[in-house]
Amino acid sequence: MKINKAELEKVAVEEKQYPDTSIKEFAFAGRSNVGKSSFINAMLNRKNLARTSSTPGKTRTINFYKVNDDLRLVDLPGYGYAKVAKTEKEKWAGIINRYLEHRDNLVETILLVDIRHEPTILDKQMYDYIIESGFSGIVIATKKDKIKKSQVDKHISVIAKKLGVKHKENIIPFSSSKKDEVKDMWFIFEDMLRFHEE
């Protein structure tokens, strides 16, 4: 997909703040600091459209990015940061759940995990929730450039086992800095859009 236009359309916490449902959306879930903002920037060929932070747990809102006026990429709040109070974690969980349960124009929810680390219990819960909600279970394994090429398959196998991913080809290694996989990811998204419209 050629990106002619990309903008941060809305920053929301409550449902009434969401943009309208006239265009399709892809949502991205993952732990704090997993690289969701960097992934979105890479996909949109922008450096700083999605705000990256060195402080894990800083994104507490749902950020809606409009692409070419006919698609949105949605950055959900990161979860699982240890230094955040339990009440705050529960609030974030509520924000994520409300969005996922009530968004009729949501095409796919995709989990991002760090390829270097075993998925956590929260990652497993999120993945199970995504599958139970009827989504395809695509997982993006970020920070591929941080490990040796020879180690990629081994790390993918660990992620598949921990999350219970039946088909390893559903786990896509991705480097936001090298951007080698951006074109392939857009092909996958376009296939999902076509399937959703049938």
Backbone hydrogen bonds, N-H to C=O, Kabsch-Sander energy under -0.5 kcal/mol:
donor,donor_aa,acceptor,acceptor_aa,energy
3,I,1,M,-0.5
4,N,2,K,-1.0
7,E,66,K,-2.0
9,E,7,E,-0.9
9,E,64,F,-2.5
10,K,64,F,-1.3
12,A,62,I,-2.7
17,Q,14,E,-1.8
18,Y,15,E,-1.6
24,K,70,D,-0.5
25,E,105,N,-2.0
26,F,72,R,-2.2
27,A,108,E,-2.7
28,F,74,V,-2.6
29,A,110,I,-2.5
31,R,112,L,-0.6
32,S,79,Y,-2.0
34,V,31,R,-1.7
39,F,35,G,-2.2
40,I,36,K,-2.6
41,N,37,S,-2.5
42,A,38,S,-2.3
43,M,39,F,-2.6
44,L,40,I,-2.1
45,N,41,N,-0.5
45,N,42,A,-0.8
46,R,41,N,-2.6
51,R,49,L,-0.5
52,T,50,A,-0.6
58,K,55,T,-1.1
60,R,58,K,-0.9
62,I,12,A,-3.3
63,N,61,T,-0.6
63,N,75,D,-2.3
64,F,10,K,-2.9
64,F,62,I,-0.6
65,Y,63,N,-0.6
65,Y,73,L,-2.8
66,K,7,E,-2.5
66,K,64,F,-0.6
67,V,71,L,-3.6
68,N,5,K,-3.1
70,D,67,V,-2.2
71,L,67,V,-0.9
72,R,24,K,-1.9
73,L,65,Y,-2.4
74,V,26,F,-3.2
75,D,63,N,-2.7
75,D,73,L,-0.6
76,L,28,F,-2.0
76,L,74,V,-0.8
78,G,59,T,-0.7
79,Y,30,G,-1.3
82,A,80,G,-0.6
84,V,81,Y,-1.6
89,K,85,A,-2.2
90,E,86,K,-2.4
91,K,87,T,-1.8
92,W,88,E,-2.3
93,A,89,K,-2.5
94,G,90,E,-2.1
95,I,91,K,-2.1
96,I,92,W,-2.5
97,N,93,A,-2.8
98,R,94,G,-2.5
99,Y,95,I,-1.6
100,L,96,I,-2.5
101,E,97,N,-2.4
102,H,98,R,-1.4
103,R,99,Y,-0.8
104,D,102,H,-1.0
106,L,103,R,-1.4
107,V,25,E,-3.0
107,V,105,N,-0.6
108,E,25,E,-1.0
110,I,27,A,-3.0
111,L,138,I,-1.3
112,L,29,A,-2.9
113,V,140,I,-2.5
115,I,113,V,-0.6
115,I,142,T,-2.2
117,H,114,D,-1.7
124,K,120,T,-2.2
125,Q,121,I,-2.5
126,M,122,L,-2.5
127,Y,123,D,-2.8
128,D,124,K,-2.7
129,Y,125,Q,-2.2
130,I,126,M,-2.3
131,I,127,Y,-2.4
132,E,128,D,-2.9
133,S,129,Y,-1.5
134,G,131,I,-1.9
135,F,130,I,-1.9
139,V,170,N,-2.8
140,I,111,L,-2.7
141,A,139,V,-0.6
141,A,172,I,-2.3
142,T,113,V,-2.6
142,T,140,I,-1.0
144,K,174,F,-2.1
146,K,143,K,-2.0
147,I,144,K,-1.5
151,Q,148,K,-1.7
152,V,148,K,-0.6
152,V,149,K,-1.2
155,H,151,Q,-2.2
156,I,152,V,-2.5
157,S,153,D,-2.2
158,V,154,K,-1.7
159,I,155,H,-2.3
160,A,156,I,-2.7
161,K,157,S,-2.3
162,K,158,V,-2.6
163,L,159,I,-2.5
164,G,160,A,-1.7
165,V,160,A,-2.0
166,K,164,G,-0.6
168,K,166,K,-0.6
170,N,167,H,-2.3
171,I,168,K,-2.0
172,I,139,V,-3.2
172,I,170,N,-0.6
174,F,141,A,-2.8
176,S,174,F,-0.5
179,K,175,S,-2.4
182,V,179,K,-1.1
185,M,181,E,-2.4
186,W,182,V,-2.2
187,F,183,K,-1.8
188,I,184,D,-2.0
189,F,185,M,-2.6
190,E,186,W,-2.6
191,D,187,F,-2.1
192,M,188,I,-2.2
193,L,189,F,-2.3
194,R,190,E,-2.2
195,F,191,D,-2.6
196,H,192,M,-2.4
197,E,193,L,-1.5
198,E,194,R,-0.9
198,E,195,F,-0.6
